[in-house]
Amino acid sequence: TEMYQEYINNIIQLGFLTMFVTAFPLAPLICFILNIWQLRKDATRYVKRVRRPIGFRSEGIGTWMNILEVLSRIAILVNAILIAFTFDWLPQIIYNNYYNSGGTNQSYVDFMLASYEFDRVDANNNTVKQTCRYWSYIQPARADQHRFWLELMLARMLFIFLFQNLVWAAVRIIEMLCDSTPKFVKERMILEEKIAQEWLSSDDDSDYGGDDDCEDFTATQTLRQHSAKYRNQRLTDIERP
């Protein structure tokens, strides 16, 4: 269906945006502009080109909320891995604290460059040994720096673990502090529940008759008047500049 396809497109966009935002920081701005354009396009289509859709009440988005929660966990893990393995601050911290003896940035660059020796044949058909330097500590490229590679991998794993758990804990704390249902909506729900209970009780007592029917009807009318008064007051507060 159309709604299912809309959900799929938004979930895919959100997944790429949250998981790879560290690799391309301009992605949120581009998605924001595209979503505004898509919103106006859908508004024009619903108003001018198709029949007005029938609205219905829903308590939530159903299974899509579980998908979003799983996606958020995966996004935190992917961002932690990207930061740990692509940023240069972790190896620089280890080098400055344990291996640097008054060196400069040039000594750090020389320390981080791995070497690979190979034989090359020059123009005179002579075999010449040549060393190729490249930036690599993904694997222990040099035997003399094997300890540094182990320390770096341990620091990266520790960073991924701490980053993932701290960010997820912060998300949970924010969820507990910020209620998803506003206060006036909760009050409205309680008031409607009282009105429904009064209606049910009046229906049950109507089978027996008596003067209690008039009292129940009066109580229901009073609750409805208070509900309308409260709703009008909330609308006035919202519209007030």
Secondary structure by P-SEA (a helix, b strand, c coil): caaaaaaaaaaaaaaaaaaccccccaaaaaaaaaaaaaaaaaaaaacccccbbbbbbbccccaaaaaaaaaaaaaaaaaaaaaacccaaaaaaaaaccccccccaaaaaaaabbbbbbbbbccccbbbbbbbbbbcccccccccaaaaaaaaaaaaaaaaaaaaaaaaaaaaaaaaacccccaaaaaaaaaaaaaaaaaaaaaaacccccaaaaaaaaaaaaaaaaaaaaaaaaaaaaacc
